[in-house]
Amino acid sequence: MDVVCGIVVREDGKILICQRGEGRALAGLWEFPGGKIESGESPQQALVRELREELSIEVWVGPALTAVAWSYPWAELRLLPFLCVHIAGEMELREHQAMQWVAPELGNCDNWAPADEPICRELQDLAYKHGNLLDMCQHA
């Protein structure tokens, strides 16, 4: 199953992380918001829809990062991460219990949903090598 996630970057280079809500698989762990690709959608279209549904925001979808293949006991998935820029809407948590803006180079990749951990580490490397991730979005 293909699943998309957005690494939403704001002007200061911090990224949005969300904590999975109670009563859901992997409750309490951190992740990048997103969800399943529906039939007929491109990954970018799915990401725009999912972030609108989950957080009430509109985003511009930028470059893709490295896809992650992961096996959970309940599903095999391929997680497709994209850098994104928040362009409209006030954030409203609809499926998560918390959110934070964090500096990617200082982020701790512990307490993450396992499929999101490699993305967290890739972001640390990118931030270290390239500086502000927003610059990567603007040059895509």
N, C-alpha and C positions, 0 to 999 in steps of 0.2 A: 504494500500500500504506500502510495506517495503522499507525503505530508509536507507542508511548507511552514517555515517560521521566518519571522521578521526581526532583524536586528535594527530597531528604530534608533536612529542617531539624532541627537539635538545639536544646536549650534556650538555648545561647549565641548562636543566630542563624547559626552556621556551617552551610554546606551541604556535602553529600557529592559529590565528583567521583571518577570512576573512569577508569583508564587502560586502553585496549583492549589485549587480550593479543596476544602474538606469534602469527603464523600466521593472523591474522584480517585482514579488510579494515580499513584505517586503523589498523593496529597502532601502538601507542605514543602515539596521540592521546588526549586527554581527552574525556570525555562524561558525560552524566547517564545512570545505568543505566535499563534498560527493555528493551522488545522488541516483537515483532509481536503484534497483536491476533488471537486465534484466532476462528474462526467461533462465533457465539453469545455472545461475551463483550462486555461494555461496556468502554470504555477503562479505567475504574477497576478492574474485575475483572482485566483483563489486566495492569495495573500491579502489583496485589497479587501475582498469580501470578509475574510476571517477577522482582520483587524477592525473593520467596521462593526462586525457583530460582537466581538469580544471586548473591545475597548472604546467604541464610538468615535474612532478617529479615521481620518483619511491620510493615506501615505502615498508618496512617490516611491516606486520600487526601483532600486538601483541594481548594482552588480550581484551576481550569485557568488556564494562562497562554496567551499567543498561540501558535497553531499555526504551524508552519514547513513550507512546501512546499519540497522540495529534490530536485534531480536528480543522482544519482550515475551513473557510466557503467553500473553494473549494476542500478540500480533507481531508480524515481521513488517518493518517499515523502512522507507528511505526518506530521510529528513533532508529537505531542500532549503537551505538558508539563503536569505537575501538581505543585503544592507538596504535600509529604507530611511526616508526622511518624512517626519510628521509635517503635513501641510495644512491640516484643518481639524477642528473638533476638540472638545474638552474631554480628557480621558475619564472614562467611567468603567470601573471594574465590574464586569458582568459574569465572568467565569473564574476569576482569580481572587485570592483572598488578600493579596498585597502586591505592590509594585515598588520598584526603586530605580533611580537613575544612578548608574555606576560608571566609573572610569574603567574602560576595558583592560588597560594595562595593569591596574591594581586589583581587578576582580579576583575573587576566590572561586575556584571551580568546584569546591566541595558543596554538598547539599543541592546538587543539580539533578534533574532527570538524566539518567545515564546517556541517552541519545544526544542530549544537549551539551554534555561535557566536552566532546571534541571541538565543538563550535566555540565554546568559551575559550579553550586553549588557542584555537586559531585566531580569535579576536585579540588575545593578548599578544601573540606574535605580530599580527598586522599593526596593532597600535604601537608596538615597540619599533617596528621597522619604518612605518609610514607616518606616525604621528596621529593627528586627528582623523578619525574614520570618515568624518563628513567630507573631507577633501577627496577621499576615494569615491564617494557618491557623486560629487560634483564633476569629476573627471570621467565618469562612466559613459 
